[in-house]
Amino acid sequence: MMRFFRDLSRYKARKRLYGNAAALMPLLLGKESPIDENLLKKEADAETFTMTKEQLTEYDGKTATTPIYIGVAGMVFDVTAGRKLYGVGGDYHAFAGRDATRALATGCAKQECVVDGVDGLSESELKEIDRWVELYRTSDKYTLVGRLVHDHVEDIAAAAAAHEA
């Protein structure tokens, strides 16, 4: 069901960007082309702002005043406007403050599905990631706030702890 609502939102964005003829049929047939980057809304600071997965966990929306961010394909999106979905008790709360890439690719919104990495995903699941990125990049509700980066300091600390043990 989450893919249906995602595609409904993508249809609205494509209709706004390209007109009705280019919006519905390609989506229904699964043969849509990527949206032209020049038509995507630009968030100037989002291109340079970076956040680690540990920092992302602070934006889980567990309080009414906490923003809700999710990571998708190396990007961080503010989904606070969708608090009913992403907030506590919402269907997608498992994604809040986490990298949701793999879970979105597989269509699983359970806590145990929100795990790191995309290794082993099928070609169709990888295409699902592109569809979700398109939804977040073209949405009127959600905004790109930065890039998700790997924290090498955590790797060094983990390696040092393993070496001491």
Secondary structure, 3 states (H helix, E strand, C coil): CHHHHHHHHHHHHHHHHHCHHHCHHHHHHCCCCCCCHHHCCCCHHHHCCEEEHHHHCCCECCCCCCCEEEEECCEEEECHHHHHHHCCCCCCHHHCCCECHHHHHHCCCCHHHCCCCCCCCCHHHHHHHHHHHHHHHHCCCCEEEEEEECCHHHHHHHHHHHHHC
